[in-house]
Structure formats: C-alpha cells, structure tokens
Amino acid sequence: MEHEDEVLLLAPSRGAADDLLRGLTGTGAGLLGVHAMSFQQWAREAASLDLAARGLRPITPLGTEAIAARAARLAAADGELERLSPVAGMPGFARSLASTIGELRAAGVPASALMDDNGTRDLGRLLERFTGEMERFGLADRPTVHRLAAEALAEGRAIVPPRSIWLDLFVRSGAQADLLKALAACRREVVATVAAGDAESLDWLTSVLGDEVVANVDQDADRKPEAALRRAQRFVFETGGDAEGMPSPEETPPSVDLFSAAGEGQECVEIARRIRHAAADGLAFDRIAIFVRQPTAYLPLVEDALGRAGIPAYVTRGSLRPNPAGRAFLALLACAGERLSASRFAEYLSLGQTPEPAADGAPPKVEDVPWVEPAGEQLVLRSAEATNPESAVVEADDASESEEDAAPAGALRAPAQWERLLVDAAVVGRADRWRKRLEGLDAELRLQLREVEDENEGRRGYLERQTARLGTLRSFALPLVEFLEGLPESADWGVWLDRLGRLATMALRRPHSVLEVLAELRPLSEVDEVGLAEVERVLAERLRFSWREPPKRRYGRVFVGAVEEAAGRSFDLVFVPGLAEGVFPRRSGEDALLLDERRHALGGAGFRLAVDVDRTHREQLLLRLAAGAAGRSLVTSFPRVDLVQGRARVPSLYALDLLRAAEGRLPSIETLKGRAAAAGAAVVGWPAPAHPDEAINES
C-alpha cells in the first residue's frame, strides 16, 4: 500500500478507536492502512526519535509524583519553602503537587510567573526545582513529550499518514493544542469530531483548525434514537435556545428512564435484572454498557450483581479496586520504617497475601525478579493467549483449623494464629531481638509442655499446636524481617526497585500488581538520595488500589467502566447509576496550591488554566458523554439511602436536568422521587422483587 492511502485515527482511548473501526467493517469500507491509537500513544510514538536522540526517558504519572515528592523534600530541606513547609512531607501532597505542576507545564507557565505573589512563591520554587530535577536526570513528562512531538512534526522527523481523524479528543492544554496544530499543518486532510457539550475542546480545536470547524452536526443521523433520548442528548444542561428546538412538554420519553433503589447494592441488582430483560428481548450483551462515576464504590457491587445473574462482564482497566497485595506490601514497608514493628508485620499477615513457603518453611528464594511491563503500557507484542498470570486465579484465602492441621509439609500453617504469637513474644526492634524473643517464647512453650499433666490432653494438644505454629512462624518471618532490616536508609531508585522487587516476590503470593507499579518507576533508576519514607509516600496511593486486567475480548460481555470511558463509544443500552448528590456530580473545589484568583491572573497573562467554571463544565460533560453513548435507551438511577452513614439520599440536580431535557418540563423533587421509587420497588431489608420470576438468582 502507498503511504498516501494511509489514515491516522486518534481517539480518547485505544478501545474507542478499535470500536469505531469494527463498526465500519460492516459498511464494506476498506480499512487497510488505518493506524488507530490513543492520543497519548501517538504522541509518544511521534516523539520517540527525539526522545532517544536527547537521551530522555518518558515517565508515567507515578514517575511524575516521585519527582514531585523529591522536589518537595529537597526544597523543604534547603529552607526554600515558607507557607507550604508544614505540609510538604504529608501524604497526598506529592500527588497534588504533581497534578498542579503538570497543569502549569502543559500551559507553558514559567516559574518566574509565580514568584511575584506570596501565595504562589512556594509553588514557583517547587516548579523550578521540579524542572531542574527532570532535566538533571533526563526525564520527560507528558508536556515535554507533546512539545517534542510537535517539534518533530514541524521539522519533518516524524512520519505520519496524510489523512487523520480526531475522534472526540479531550483537548485541555496549550501543549496538546500545539501538537494537534503541528499535525494539522503537515496533513492534507483532517476530520475532527467533538463530543456534544465539550466547549473547551471545541475552543481549542477552533484555534487549531481555524474557521473550518463545522459545529452542531447531527451525530444521531444514522442511529435514529427515540425522540426523548435525542432531546436528552441535545438539551441537557442547555438553557434558552430556539423555541422550535426545545422539547415539547407533552411528549413522554420511552427511551430515557430513571429509577431508585434502597441502596447501591439493590441499585446494581435492578440493573442486572433489566439487562436480563433486554437480553431476553434479543439485545446482545456487548451492546450494553454500565458507566459509573465512583468506580471504587460501585464496581464491586456491579460485578457481584452481574455475577449472580450469570451475565458476563468486561470491566475495564479504568476501574480501580482495593489491592490486598499492594496493601500487604505497604504494611511491610511500614514495618521497616517503624523499626520492625510487630503490629505492622501482623497487619501484613492479616491481609492473607503470604506465599507458599519453601520446603524448610522459609519464604520462596528469589534468584531473579521477573520482568514485568509497566502498568497500562504494551512495550512488546503479546500473543493472543498472553494474559496476566494472576487474572485467572480465584482467591481462596480462608482456611479452617482442620485444613491447617491437614496441610502438607512445607505449607504455610495458620497465619491467623501468628498475630497472637507475635503479641505473646513481644517482639520489637532489630532482627536479632525478633529472633531472641521468638526463641524465648519457644522455650517457654516447651517448658509448659513438659510440665503439663498427661491427663490434660486438651491443654497438651493446644501447646503442641502452638509450638508447631511458632516454629513455622520463625522459619517464615525471620528471613523477611532480616531482609527488611537490610533495606538501605537512602539509595537511588535503581537500588530501591531491585530490593523492592525481591521483597514483593518473596513476600507476596501474587506480586504481579506490585511489580507493575514498580516497573513504572524504572526511568527514575538514576535518581539518587531517596529514603524509605519517600518511597512509601510515592507508592502508597498506587498500591492501595489497582487495576485488574480485563478479559481478552470484550464482545459477548456487558461493558463496565468509568464514565470517562464513554467518550467515542456507542452502545444501544446505557446504564448510569449513582445520580445522587455527592456521588454524581462529585463535590469540586479549588486547587489548594493554586487558587482560582491566581489562575485568573495567569489567564490574563496569556496562560489558560482551568477554573471553577471549567471544572463544573467538565463534570457536566461526563453525563453528556454517557448520554451520548446511548443509541436506543438511557437508564439512570440513584440510591434512596446511604447505608454506610444511615441517612437518606436525594437525586442530584443532574437527574432533574436530564428529565427536563428529555420531557421539556422540570419535575419537582417529590415527583421525581416518587416516580423513581415506583420504577424500583425493592426496599431495605427486603431486596426481592415483587414477582419471583424477576429474581436474578435463587439466593
């Protein structure tokens, strides 16, 4: 194929690009030569030659947080910080700083622009320190990658197809806009689409493409959804407008529905029930999607409900779950940081992540740490059968005492009892003190065993079991404690990654999720003078939650993901749970490091930064994206009761506005609550449906 016939397709995610291509295969259009990828994937590819020539290593957001934590530590140690000095070392500060600095660098704001104000002088110094550390160690964050990609395109060092399609891209910064402008300048033809309501991206693309942008194209011309759904997609969050375009108050929307349930769990059960009804009517599972605003709260409930109903699900990587392996690993790091604290080691044991020991009872011996690619990156070609080795493992961590007694030689015995033994031994301090205290407890148990009367079989059996458990604990725990004691006080990231990789491999049954996170920090290997406390701060947020690899194929499964992943996608039936106040929309606030007043001042100097109105519009855009992804029907819902806090919930204003857009009239709160409750009749304490044949399972 000639290069002139190729097309570059850019989308918010690789999955959205693939969905568009698969949708076009049924039209008979030739798709040979289409290069489909996400915007960030393409930017790194376009900048790859310049990155290599300059010796720069691109880093992930986690790497950016690590450099931000380092910049804060060094600035505080050198006395450069004033107002931020008390909080520079607190948990969460590095993540907030990395986010703010990333926004400043993407907007092209220099550190000098922040130095003339007392409220932002510390931030300016941190930005200056961050930039210096990035240059010193040859690192490239996203704004740097975007800038280098634009330079490569402008100077002809990056080869791209002559035609490009931009599918609903989120353009949020000058760095992104400059890159797209460079791409448009060297292409013969560009077709760009913007999601309805994404005024921010439309403004940026107008500046990139000029007056050639065509707005208000009827995106529903081919799908032909029901009238109510069309109105909801077009008029949600809109006020005024032409009288002819406004929806008619007399219409009843059959394609936009709202129900409520007693709690989040019953809300997800009702969704599963409705999916089964849709499937019984002939709708394929892969034409159904569930988009959630708070994945950590809703995803376990959605997965449980779909599993009970026997509905296969495709849960994307954009959905976070609690990560027991990561939390166990953090407990070990805290144990090392708190002078080998027995309580922290007991916390590690309580999470049930201990591996299968060697024959002598010791942790598995680690010759070499297995190579793992960074989370979310595909650096090598995978075979069709390649999967995460942990994705198919079914957790079964609970063991009864009878199972413990029947464990074969070398198996890990009753870790639940080890916590009591650690308390009895009163272990504290260095590894040699752990050894002495455990040996002392062993001697005490053996002495009690010798003194117990023969006729007291119950007491004798208990002491024998405790002695055996203590022996297993000593064999397993002491090597780990000695390894923790041997961790350096300060070292470069390369040394830390090697030691931490070995610790994860020897201390965790399934270390893959931890090794993926550590792999993201490989570009920082040469960054020196990193202490254990800084390592903990960098890893803490990422290791508490993790992504689970989705199935290899999403077809034949209900799509479940974060609401942001609706961009560029299309389904027949879309569910959006959680339209309650405080859930969707989320409560938003100003950036504590760079308040809106200062952002407006920087905007007057030509630097465009997000302010409160932009954050509000971005939150509204999420509901627009979910509604826009619906081709036939949109079903929203909210919980009536917050079962955790024991208080009533009310539907959010988003639910009201969605119905206003669909029906042409604004219902009262009481009318809305009554109507939603009638659509989902289950109550707290009695989640069963009115008719037995409506149940999703028999339990």
C-alpha positions in Angstrom: 0.0 0.0 0.0 1.2 3.5 -0.8 1.8 5.8 2.2 -0.7 8.3 0.6 -3.6 5.9 1.2 -3.0 5.6 5.0 -5.1 7.2 7.7 -4.3 8.1 11.3 -7.2 7.6 13.7 -6.8 9.3 17.1 -9.3 8.7 19.9 -9.5 9.3 23.7 -8.7 5.6 24.2 -7.4 2.8 22.1 -10.6 0.9 22.8 -12.8 3.7 21.4 -10.7 3.7 18.2 -11.0 0.0 17.8 -14.7 0.1 18.3 -15.1 2.7 15.5 -13.0 0.5 13.2 -15.0 -2.6 14.0 -18.2 -0.7 13.5 -17.0 0.4 10.0 -16.2 -3.2 8.9 -19.9 -3.8 8.3 -20.1 -0.9 5.8 -17.8 -2.5 3.3 -15.3 0.3 3.6 -11.6 -0.6 3.2 -9.8 -0.3 6.5 -6.3 -1.4 5.4 -3.7 1.2 6.4 -5.6 2.7 9.2 -3.4 3.5 12.2 -5.6 3.5 15.3 -4.3 4.6 18.7 -5.0 6.9 21.6 -3.7 10.5 21.5 -1.0 9.8 24.2 0.2 6.7 22.4 0.6 8.6 19.2 2.4 11.5 20.9 5.0 9.2 22.4 5.4 7.5 19.0 5.9 10.8 17.2 8.4 12.0 19.8 10.3 8.7 20.1 13.2 9.6 17.8 13.7 13.0 19.5 13.5 11.4 23.0 16.1 8.9 22.0 18.4 11.5 20.4 18.3 13.6 23.5 18.6 10.7 26.0 15.3 11.4 27.6 13.1 8.8 29.2 9.3 9.3 29.3 7.8 8.8 32.7 4.3 7.9 33.8 2.1 10.0 36.2 3.5 7.9 39.0 7.0 8.9 38.0 5.9 12.5 37.9 4.7 12.1 41.5 8.0 10.6 42.5 9.9 13.7 41.1 7.4 16.0 42.8 7.9 14.3 46.1 11.7 14.7 45.6 11.4 18.3 44.7 9.3 19.0 47.8 11.7 17.2 50.1 14.8 19.0 48.7 13.1 22.4 48.7 12.0 21.9 52.3 15.5 20.7 53.4 17.1 23.7 51.8 14.7 26.1 53.5 13.1 27.3 50.3 9.5 26.8 51.4 7.5 29.2 53.6 3.8 28.6 53.6 4.0 25.0 52.3 6.8 23.9 54.6 4.5 22.2 57.2 2.6 20.1 54.6 5.4 19.3 52.1 6.0 15.9 53.6 2.4 14.9 54.3 0.7 12.0 52.5 -1.1 13.2 49.3 1.0 16.3 48.9 3.2 14.9 46.2 0.1 13.8 44.2 -1.5 17.2 44.4 1.8 18.9 43.6 2.4 16.7 40.6 -1.1 17.5 39.3 -0.7 21.2 39.6 2.8 21.3 38.2 1.6 19.1 35.3 -1.1 21.6 34.5 1.3 24.5 34.8 3.9 22.9 32.5 1.2 22.0 29.9 0.0 25.6 29.9 3.6 26.8 29.5 3.7 28.8 32.7 7.3 29.5 33.8 8.3 29.5 37.4 9.1 33.3 37.2 5.4 34.0 36.7 4.6 32.6 40.2 7.4 34.4 42.1 5.7 37.8 42.4 2.9 36.7 44.7 3.3 35.5 48.3 0.6 32.9 47.8 2.3 31.2 44.9 6.0 31.8 45.6 6.5 28.4 47.1 4.8 26.8 44.2 7.1 28.7 41.8 10.1 27.4 43.7 8.8 23.9 43.6 8.1 24.2 39.9 11.7 25.4 39.3 13.1 22.6 41.4 10.9 20.0 39.6 12.0 21.3 36.2 15.6 21.1 37.3 15.3 17.6 38.6 13.7 16.5 35.3 16.5 18.0 33.3 19.2 16.6 35.6 18.1 13.0 35.2 16.9 13.2 31.6 13.2 12.6 32.2 10.2 13.6 30.1 6.7 14.1 31.4 3.6 14.4 29.2 4.0 18.2 28.4 7.6 17.5 27.3 6.6 14.6 25.1 3.9 16.7 23.5 6.4 19.6 22.9 9.0 17.2 21.3 6.4 15.5 19.2 5.3 19.0 17.8 8.9 19.9 17.1 9.4 16.6 15.3 6.3 17.1 13.1 7.3 20.7 12.3 10.8 19.7 11.3 9.8 16.5 9.4 11.4 14.0 11.7 8.1 12.2 12.4 6.3 10.5 9.6 2.5 10.3 9.8 -0.2 9.4 7.3 -1.5 12.3 5.1 -5.1 12.0 6.5 -6.1 12.0 10.1 -9.3 11.6 12.1 -9.6 13.0 15.5 -12.5 11.2 17.4 -13.9 13.2 20.3 -10.4 14.1 21.7 -10.2 15.9 25.0 -8.1 19.0 24.4 -7.3 20.6 27.7 -4.0 22.4 27.4 -1.8 24.5 25.1 0.7 21.7 24.8 -2.0 19.4 23.4 -3.3 22.1 21.1 0.2 22.9 19.8 0.8 19.3 18.9 -2.5 19.0 17.1 -1.7 22.2 15.2 1.6 20.8 14.1 -0.2 17.6 13.0 -2.8 19.6 11.0 -0.1 21.8 9.4 1.6 18.8 7.7 -1.6 16.9 6.8 -3.6 17.1 3.6 -6.9 16.4 5.3 -8.2 16.4 8.9 -11.6 15.3 10.1 -12.3 16.2 13.8 -15.3 15.4 15.9 -16.1 17.0 19.2 -18.4 15.5 21.8 -21.6 17.5 22.3 -21.1 19.9 25.1 -17.3 19.8 25.1 -17.0 23.6 24.6 -13.4 23.5 25.9 -12.2 21.1 23.3 -14.2 23.0 20.6 -12.5 26.3 21.5 -9.0 24.7 21.3 -9.7 22.9 18.0 -11.1 26.1 16.6 -7.8 27.8 17.3 -6.0 24.8 15.8 -8.1 24.4 12.6 -9.5 27.9 12.2 -12.9 28.6 10.7 -13.0 25.2 9.0 -14.6 23.6 12.1 -18.2 22.6 11.5 -20.3 22.6 14.7 -23.7 21.1 15.5 -23.6 18.2 13.2 -26.4 15.8 13.9 -24.5 12.9 15.4 -27.6 10.8 15.6 -28.5 10.8 11.9 -27.6 7.1 11.4 -28.6 5.7 14.8 -32.1 7.4 14.9 -32.7 7.1 18.6 -36.1 7.7 20.1 -37.1 11.3 20.4 -36.8 11.6 24.1 -33.2 10.3 24.1 -32.4 12.7 21.2 -33.7 15.6 23.3 -31.8 14.5 26.4 -28.6 14.3 24.5 -29.1 17.7 22.9 -30.6 19.8 25.6 -29.2 18.5 28.9 -27.5 21.5 30.7 -28.7 23.8 28.0 -30.8 26.9 28.7 -32.8 29.0 26.3 -32.3 28.3 22.6 -34.7 28.3 19.7 -38.3 27.6 20.5 -38.5 25.1 17.7 -35.6 23.1 19.0 -36.8 22.9 22.6 -38.5 19.7 23.6 -42.3 19.5 23.7 -43.8 19.3 27.3 -46.5 16.9 26.0 -44.1 14.1 25.0 -43.5 11.1 27.2 -39.9 9.7 26.9 -39.9 5.9 26.4 -36.1 5.9 25.9 -35.0 7.8 29.0 -35.7 6.1 32.3 -35.0 6.8 35.9 -35.4 4.5 38.9 -34.2 4.5 42.5 -33.3 1.7 44.9 -32.9 1.4 48.6 -29.2 1.3 48.4 -26.3 1.0 46.0 -26.3 -2.8 46.1 -30.0 -3.0 45.2 -29.5 -0.4 42.5 -26.9 -2.7 40.8 -29.3 -5.7 41.2 -32.0 -3.8 39.5 -29.6 -3.0 36.6 -28.7 -6.7 36.3 -32.4 -7.5 36.2 -33.1 -5.0 33.4 -30.1 -6.3 31.5 -31.6 -9.8 31.6 -34.9 -8.4 30.3 -33.1 -6.7 27.4 -31.1 -9.8 26.6 -34.4 -11.8 26.6 -35.7 -9.3 24.0 -32.7 -10.1 21.7 -30.2 -7.4 22.7 -26.6 -8.6 22.7 -24.7 -8.2 25.9 -21.9 -6.3 24.1 -24.4 -3.6 23.1 -25.0 -2.8 26.7 -22.8 -0.6 28.9 -22.7 0.5 32.6 -20.8 3.7 33.3 -20.1 4.6 36.9 -18.8 7.9 38.4 -17.3 6.4 41.6 -15.7 3.1 40.5 -14.3 2.2 43.9 -17.8 2.3 45.5 -19.9 0.8 42.6 -17.7 -1.7 40.8 -17.7 -4.4 43.4 -21.4 -4.1 43.6 -21.9 -4.2 39.9 -19.6 -7.2 39.5 -21.4 -9.1 42.2 -24.9 -8.4 40.8 -23.8 -9.3 37.2 -22.1 -12.5 38.6 -25.2 -13.5 40.5 -27.3 -13.0 37.4 -24.9 -15.0 35.2 -24.2 -12.0 33.0 -20.6 -11.9 31.6 -18.9 -8.5 32.1 -16.0 -6.7 30.6 -14.6 -4.5 33.4 -12.0 -2.1 32.0 -8.7 -1.0 33.4 -10.1 2.4 34.1 -11.8 0.9 37.2 -9.9 0.7 40.5 -10.3 -2.0 43.1 -8.8 -2.4 46.5 -5.5 -4.2 46.1 -4.7 -6.6 49.1 -1.3 -7.5 47.7 -0.3 -3.8 47.5 -1.6 -3.1 51.0 0.3 -6.1 52.4 3.4 -4.7 50.7 2.9 -1.3 52.1 2.5 -2.9 55.6 5.9 -4.5 55.2 7.4 -1.1 54.2 5.8 0.5 57.2 7.2 -2.4 59.3 10.7 -1.5 58.1 10.1 2.2 58.6 8.9 1.7 62.2 11.9 -0.3 63.5 10.5 -3.7 62.5 7.1 -3.1 64.2 5.3 -6.3 65.2 1.9 -4.7 64.7 2.8 -3.7 61.1 4.1 -7.3 60.4 0.8 -8.6 61.9 -1.1 -6.3 59.5 0.8 -7.9 56.6 -0.1 -11.3 57.9 -3.8 -10.4 58.4 -4.2 -9.5 54.7 -3.8 -13.1 53.6 -1.1 -12.5 51.0 1.6 -14.8 52.3 3.1 -17.0 49.6 3.6 -20.8 49.5 6.8 -21.3 51.5 9.8 -23.4 50.6 10.1 -27.0 52.0 12.0 -25.6 55.0 9.2 -23.1 55.8 11.2 -20.1 54.6 9.8 -17.6 52.1 10.4 -18.5 48.4 14.0 -17.9 47.4 14.4 -15.2 44.8 17.1 -15.7 42.2 15.9 -13.1 39.7 12.9 -10.7 39.9 10.6 -11.5 36.9 10.4 -8.8 34.3 7.0 -7.1 34.2 6.0 -4.3 31.8 4.7 -1.1 33.3 1.0 -0.9 34.1 -1.0 0.2 31.2 1.8 0.0 28.6 2.3 -2.5 25.9 6.0 -2.5 25.2 6.2 -5.8 23.4 3.9 -7.7 21.2 1.7 -10.1 23.1 0.4 -13.4 21.8 -3.3 -13.9 21.6 -3.1 -16.2 24.7 -0.9 -13.9 26.8 -2.6 -12.7 29.9 -1.8 -11.5 33.4 -0.8 -14.7 35.3 -2.9 -13.5 38.2 -6.1 -12.7 36.3 -7.4 -16.3 36.3 -6.5 -17.0 40.0 -9.5 -17.4 42.2 -8.8 -16.2 45.7 -9.4 -18.7 48.5 -7.5 -17.4 51.5 -9.7 -18.6 54.3 -8.6 -21.9 55.9 -10.2 -23.7 58.8 -8.2 -25.2 61.6 -8.9 -28.7 60.3 -7.4 -27.6 56.9 -4.4 -26.2 58.7 -3.8 -29.4 60.6 -4.0 -31.3 57.3 -1.6 -29.0 55.5 1.4 -30.9 53.9 5.0 -30.4 54.9 6.2 -27.0 53.8 2.8 -25.4 53.6 2.1 -22.2 55.3 0.2 -23.0 58.5 -2.5 -20.9 60.2 -1.1 -17.3 59.7 -4.2 -16.1 61.6 -2.6 -17.6 64.8 0.7 -15.9 64.2 -0.6 -12.5 65.3 -1.3 -13.8 68.8 2.2 -15.4 68.9 3.8 -12.1 67.9 1.9 -10.4 70.8 3.0 -13.2 73.2 6.6 -12.9 72.1 6.5 -9.1 72.5 8.9 -8.8 69.5 10.3 -5.3 68.9 13.3 -3.6 67.4 16.1 -5.3 65.4 16.1 -8.7 63.7 18.3 -10.2 66.4 15.8 -9.2 69.0 13.0 -10.8 67.0 15.0 -14.0 66.9 15.7 -13.9 70.7 12.1 -13.1 71.6 10.7 -15.9 69.4 13.3 -18.3 70.8 12.3 -17.3 74.3 8.6 -17.9 73.6 9.5 -21.3 72.1 11.4 -22.3 75.2 8.5 -21.2 77.4 6.0 -23.2 75.4 8.2 -26.3 75.5 8.6 -25.8 79.3 4.9 -25.6 79.7 4.5 -28.7 77.5 6.9 -30.7 79.8 5.1 -29.5 82.9 1.5 -30.2 81.7 -0.1 -33.3 83.3 -0.6 -36.3 81.0 -4.3 -36.5 81.7 -4.8 -32.9 80.5 -5.0 -33.8 76.8 -6.7 -30.6 75.7 -4.0 -28.4 77.2 -1.3 -30.6 75.8 -2.8 -30.6 72.3 -3.1 -26.8 72.4 0.6 -26.3 73.5 1.8 -28.8 70.8 -0.2 -26.8 68.1 1.2 -23.5 69.4 4.7 -24.8 69.3 4.3 -26.1 65.8 2.9 -22.8 64.7 5.7 -20.9 66.3 8.2 -23.0 64.5 6.5 -22.2 61.2 6.4 -18.5 62.1 10.1 -18.4 62.9 11.0 -20.1 59.7 8.9 -17.8 57.6 9.1 -14.4 59.4 12.7 -14.2 60.4 14.1 -14.2 56.8 11.6 -11.5 55.9 12.5 -9.4 59.0 16.2 -9.7 58.2 15.5 -8.6 54.6 13.5 -5.6 55.9 16.3 -4.7 58.3 18.8 -4.7 55.4 16.9 -2.1 53.3 19.0 1.0 52.9 18.3 4.3 54.6 18.9 6.1 51.4 19.7 4.9 47.9 18.9 5.7 44.3 15.7 4.5 42.7 17.5 1.7 40.8 18.7 0.1 44.1 15.2 0.5 45.6 13.5 -1.0 42.6 15.7 -4.1 42.8 15.3 -4.5 46.6 11.5 -3.9 46.5 11.1 -6.3 43.5 12.8 -9.0 45.5 10.7 -8.2 48.6 7.5 -8.4 46.6 8.5 -11.7 45.0 9.4 -13.4 48.3 6.6 -11.9 50.5 3.5 -11.9 48.3 1.6 -14.8 46.8 0.7 -12.8 43.7 3.2 -9.9 43.3 2.3 -9.0 39.8 0.3 -5.9 40.6 3.1 -4.6 42.8 5.8 -5.4 40.2 3.7 -3.5 37.5 3.8 -0.3 39.7 7.5 -0.7 40.4 8.1 -1.1 36.6 6.6 2.4 36.1 9.5 3.9 38.1 12.3 2.3 36.0 13.0 5.5 34.2 13.9 7.0 37.6 16.6 4.5 38.3 19.4 7.1 38.3 17.6 9.4 40.7 19.6 9.3 43.9 19.2 10.1 47.6 15.8 8.5 48.0 14.8 7.5 51.5 12.4 4.8 52.7 9.8 7.4 53.8 9.8 9.0 50.3 9.4 5.6 48.7 6.4 4.9 50.9 4.8 8.2 50.0 5.3 7.7 46.3 3.9 4.1 46.3 1.1 4.4 48.8 -1.7 5.7 46.7 -1.0 3.5 43.7 -0.6 0.3 45.7 -3.8 0.6 47.8 -5.9 0.3 44.7 -5.1 -1.5 41.4 -6.5 -2.4 38.0 -7.4 -5.9 37.1 -6.7 -7.0 33.6 -10.0 -7.2 31.7 -10.8 -10.3 29.6 -9.0 -10.6 26.2 -12.2 -10.0 24.3 -15.0 -7.6 25.3 -17.5 -8.9 22.8 -20.3 -11.1 24.2 -19.9 -9.2 27.5 -21.5 -6.1 29.2 -19.1 -3.2 29.1 -18.5 -1.8 32.6 -16.2 1.2 33.1 -15.7 4.7 34.4 -17.9 7.3 32.9 -14.9 9.0 31.3 -14.6 5.9 29.1 -17.9 6.6 27.3 -16.0 9.1 25.1 -16.0 8.0 21.4 -18.1 4.9 22.1 -21.6 3.8 21.2 -24.0 1.2 22.7 -27.7 0.5 22.4 -28.5 0.5 26.1 -26.6 2.5 28.7 -26.9 2.5 32.4 -25.6 5.3 34.6 -26.1 4.6 38.4 -25.4 6.9 41.2 -27.1 10.2 40.2 -27.3 11.3 43.8 -26.0 14.4 45.4 -22.3 14.0 46.4 -21.9 11.0 44.0 -22.6 12.3 40.6 -21.7 15.1 40.4 -18.7 14.9 42.7 -18.1 17.8 45.0 -15.5 20.0 43.4 -13.2 22.6 44.9 -10.4 24.9 44.1 -6.8 23.7 43.8 -5.3 24.4 47.2 -1.9 25.0 45.7 -3.1 27.4 43.0 -6.4 29.2 43.8 -8.7 30.4 41.1 -7.9 34.0 41.8 -4.3 33.5 40.8 -5.4 31.3 37.9 -7.5 34.2 36.6 -4.4 36.4 36.9 -2.3 34.0 35.0 -5.1 33.7 32.4 -4.8 37.5 31.9 -1.1 37.0 31.1 -1.9 34.5 28.3 -1.8 31.2 30.2 -5.0 29.2 30.1 -5.7 27.3 33.3 -8.9 25.6 34.5 -11.0 27.5 37.0 -14.2 26.6 38.8 -16.5 27.1 35.8 -14.3 24.8 33.7 -14.4 22.1 36.4 -18.2 22.4 36.5 -18.4 22.0 32.7 -16.1 19.0 32.8 -18.3 17.3 35.3 -21.4 18.0 33.2 -19.6 16.7 30.2 -19.3 13.3 31.8 -23.1 13.0 31.9 -23.3 14.2 28.3 -20.7 11.6 27.3 -22.7 8.8 28.9 -26.0 10.0 27.4 -24.3 10.4 24.0 -23.1 6.8 24.1 -26.7 5.6 24.2 -28.1 4.6 20.8 -31.6 3.4 21.9 -32.1 3.8 25.6 -30.6 5.5 28.6 -31.4 4.3 32.1 -30.2 6.4 35.1 -30.7 5.6 38.8 -29.8 6.7 42.3 -29.9 5.2 45.8 -32.5 6.4 48.2 -30.5 5.6 51.3 -26.8 5.9 52.2 -26.5 2.6 54.1 -23.0 3.5 55.3 -23.9 6.7 57.0 -27.6 5.8 57.7 -29.2 8.8 56.1 -31.5 9.5 53.2 -30.1 10.4 49.8 -31.7 12.8 47.3 -31.4 12.7 43.5 -28.8 15.1 42.1 -29.6 18.1 40.0 -28.2 16.2 37.1 -31.1 13.8 37.3 -33.5 16.6 37.3 -31.9 18.3 34.4 -31.8 15.1 32.4 -35.5 14.6 32.7 -36.1 18.3 32.0 -34.2 17.9 28.7 -36.0 14.7 27.8 -39.5 15.7 28.7 -39.5 19.5 28.4 -40.6 20.2 31.9 -38.8 20.3 35.2 -40.3 17.8 37.7 -40.4 18.6 41.4 -38.1 16.7 43.7 -41.1 14.9 45.3 -42.5 13.9 41.9 -39.1 12.7 40.8 -38.5 10.6 44.0 -42.0 9.1 43.8 -41.6 8.2 40.1 -38.1 6.7 40.6 -39.2 4.7 43.7 -42.1 3.2 41.7 -39.7 2.0 39.0 -37.5 0.2 41.6 -39.8 -1.3 44.2 -37.4 -3.1 46.4 -36.9 -1.8 50.0 -34.2 -2.0 52.6 -34.4 -5.4 54.3 -36.4 -7.0 51.5 -34.5 -6.8 48.3 -36.5 -9.4 46.5 -38.7 -8.3 43.6 -42.5 -8.4 43.7 -42.6 -11.4 41.4 -40.3 -14.4 42.0 -39.6 -14.8 38.3 -38.0 -11.4 38.4 -35.2 -12.5 40.7 -31.7 -12.6 39.2 -30.8 -15.8 41.1 -32.2 -18.2 43.7 -30.3 -16.9 46.8 
